């Protein structure tokens, strides 16, 4: 029996449909090397004697097939490179190992006599997608050689292969192709035949195993960051693929692994034209027939044709339901979530320096008229919204360039940190009347003596200081913006800006509220000193972030004050722990992430969560992995993207009970973390 895997031939004849098996990429690579050597020898004109092949079977008017050998004799080879060659009349096709929506792959029934113990495997060159009456099928036209590697015979002995071919060739109709193929390979020197070069060429077209290193195609490696079963905007089920980096030109993608379900050609996930966002926004492949069951965690083989290279990935598909996924929620709903997320940012730990700016604006406006007060607060709101649009534009440029994007990643840049320290320090000194920041004459004319312009830049600074925080709704909105089309990208960021600017807009709408403040007096000077201290505290915090960003990496993860034995996260560490069946708690954090610090101080480092995690880790019942995103890290960015996230904090628990991971809220609560641990099988008892 010749199959897609190396299966020993049983005593009884078996028919194997190659589509029921997966290829061994290591076998294909080994065969390519062997055949390349034979082809090289043949290319230098070494005489190989007569060609070695079986007779043709089939109908010349439709298509024929035969077995061919790359060598004239067995020699001292452990494996024999053969090929199943098809020549097809124009318009006729033979199928790939997974035929698509209809069809059958070619198979062989090996005779028992003389073949006991022999092992064989097919390799499958990259197929072509055909549209036949609206059905997508995968296969080959004109001619193809399916490389076959034969092993399990006695070295140096002759080998006789006798097999019944069972194939289906199709045009407007389908016709079975059947016949007996016999190929005798004598003992002797294993010189190349005239078929060696052709077999080698088709072996080179076999997609390689790309899980480890990705596909390198005229640029950075192509790696799948996320595979998820979800619905498009019309409610059609399918597979979404998102990629960890720049995506080269993809000719086609073939998905296998779900019985009775095929996948249509890939198209941009956002259902818009190709230029509506970069290609790595995601590709969607509709599943057919509609309603086919695709359980979460289904193991899929994803073969990507990205000339000049091709590769196959083994992925476990998660599930993102349309009603709850940040990737497919309608834009109107996402805009409302973004508004709410921006509003919630006003209540997050980052609020202290932002609050200082807001109070400073209120104090400065205490003695002015209503019209001027309204304009000043509208200027601050405009600064916030404009800064969000600038942030959206910068992230869009990075996306198009294929770089890593995320919420707050500017704090990974030491130059940005230094500039912010200087800027905020000057602002604090100006509150103490120690420094006067001159405003150019043109700006004074535009900004009404400089006041409006100062309010505008105060609003921009508030946005920058708020970005280290993530919050409920913010993660969903950011993920939708960074994974969708460009129009939605900018709309969502504008909505978040409007949410953060809501307090400014509220005062602008009701300026009489400022009249509730005490009359201007000495208390204003004391208040400015307090606000300046808050800003100096922000400068000190930025200095600690800068020190962490510049400090040399030790390659080890420190234990925190709670005694939790955090280990350094890596893709390999997570994969090894899951392969061993060990539950894993992953914490993605950074020194610049204020929400991360709050989660740690208020939940993770406190009992009962700390004691449960510590005891479970000591007993080997859980592994604690911490990913530090203080500095740029492509692996961490890809890990976040694989879960549809682009900001931190991010906490997830894996176990046998939740093999695809249980994601926790951005703002942790003791009760929710304890419940999640219980769900994952980590008991507090």
C-alpha positions, 0 to 999 in steps of 0.5 A: 500500500502506498500512502501519504504516510509510511505505513507497512503493507499488510498481508491483505491488499488495502486501498488507500486514499491519499487524501486520508493521510498527511505527508511526512515533510521530512520524507519529502525533504530527504527525497528532494536531496536524493533526487537532486543528486541523481538529477545533477549526475544525469545533468552531466551526461552520465549514461543511465542505460534504458529508462525504467518505467511501467506501461501506460494505463488509461485512455490517451484521449483523456489521460494516462498514468505510469510508474517511473523510477529515478534509478536503473537499479537498487544499488546500496540504497535504503530507499528507492525514488519513484514517481507516479506520472500522469499525462492528461489531455487538455481540460482534464484534471487529476486530484490532490491528496485533499480534492476539495468540494468533490473528487477523489485522490489517486490511490494504489492497491499493492499486490501482496506477492513480493511486497511484504514489509515494504513501506512507501509514501507519496509526496504531493507537489503544490496543487492548483485550485479549479472552479468546476460549476461553482465547486472548488477542487484541488489538483493538477492538469496537463502533467504531474509526477507524484514522488514516491519513496520506497523502503523496507526492501533488502538492500542490493536485492531486486524489487518488483512493484505491482499495483492496481491504480485507482484514480479519478480524472475529471473535465465536464464529466469524471471518468475512473482511471484504472489499470495494473502498474508493474515496475521491476528494478534490478540489482546493480549500480543505482545510476540515474534514469532519464526520469530522475530530473523530472521527479526531482523537479516535482519533489522540489514543488512539495510544500515544506514543513513551515511550523518551525521557521515560517516561509521565507519568500523574498523577505521576512519569514511568513508565520501564522499568528492566529487561526480562528473559525469565525463568521464573515459580515454575512454570517458565513462560517470560515477560517481566518488567518492572521500573520505575525509579520509582512506577508508576501504575495500569496497565490493560494491557501489550501486548508485540510483537516475537517471531514466533509468540509472544504474551504474557498479561496482566500480573500481579505478578511474585512470583505473590502477591496484589496487596498482596504488595509494591508494584507496582514489584516487577515485572510478569510476562507469560507467553509463549504458546505454551510453549516459544516461542524468545525469544533474549536481546537480542530487540528488543521493543515494550512498549505500556503502557496507564496511563490517562489516558496511554499510551506505547510503549517499545522495549527489548532483553530480557535473559535471567535463567535461573531457576537463576541469577537472583537474582529467581526463585531459590526463597526457601529458596535465597535465605535460605541465600545471605543467611546466607552473605552476612552471614557473608562481611561479617565478612571484608570491608574494613569489618571493621576498625571492626566488629572493634574492636566485637567485640574490645571486647565480648570484652575486656569479657566476659573477667572475667564468668561464663559465664551473663552472658557468654552473655547479653551476646553474645546481646544483641549478636547481637540488636542486629545482627538487630534493626538488620537488621529496622529497615533492612528496614522502612525500605527497605520503606517507601521501596519502597512510597512509590516511592523509590530503594532500595539497599544502603548508600544511607543513606551518601548522607545528610549528616545520617546521616554527622554523627550516625554521626561523633558516635556513633562518636567518643563510643564511641571516647572511652568506650573511652579512659575520656574520656567516660562515656555515662550510661544511664537508670535504666529502661534499667539495669533492662531491661539488667542495669545497662546492660551488656546494653543497651550490647551491644545497641547495639554490635551495631546499630552493627556493622550500620550500619558493615558496610553500606558493604560489598558482597560475594559473595552479598550483592548476590544476597540484597539484589536478591532482597529488594528485588525480591520480596514483602514477606514474603520481603523481611523474611525475607532481611534477617533471614537476613543479620543472622543471618549477620553475628551468627554470631561473637556467636552462636558465642561465646554458644554456647561461652562457654568460648572466652573463657577462652583470652584472657590474664587481665585486666591492663594489656594490656586498656588497651592493646588498648582504645587500639588499638580506639579508634584504629580507631574514630577512623579510621572517624570520619576516613573518614566525614568524607571521605565527608561532604566529598565529599557536600557538595562542589559537583559539577564535572560532570567525572570526575577521573582516578585515580592510575593514569592511567585516563581515566575519563569521567563515566557517563550513560545518553546516554554509554553509549548513544552509545558502544554505538551507535558500536560502542565497547566500554564498561567501566562502574564504579559506585562511591562514596566511602562504598563500602569494597569499591569502594575495595578493588577499585580499589586492589587490581585496577583501579589495578594492572597488568596490568588498569590497563595493559590498560585504559589502552592500550585507552582510548588507542587508542579500543578501549574507553571507561571510564565511571565512575558516582559514587553518593556522592550520590543519583542516580536514573539510576544507581539505574535503571541498577543496577535494570535489571541486578537490582542494588541495591548497589555495587560494580557493574562491567560490560563491554559490547561486540559480543561481549557486547551485553547486558553482562558483569557482574563479581563484587562482589569483583574479582580480577585473573584474573577481570577479565582473563578478562572483558576477553578475553571482551569482545574487549579483548586484552592484546596 
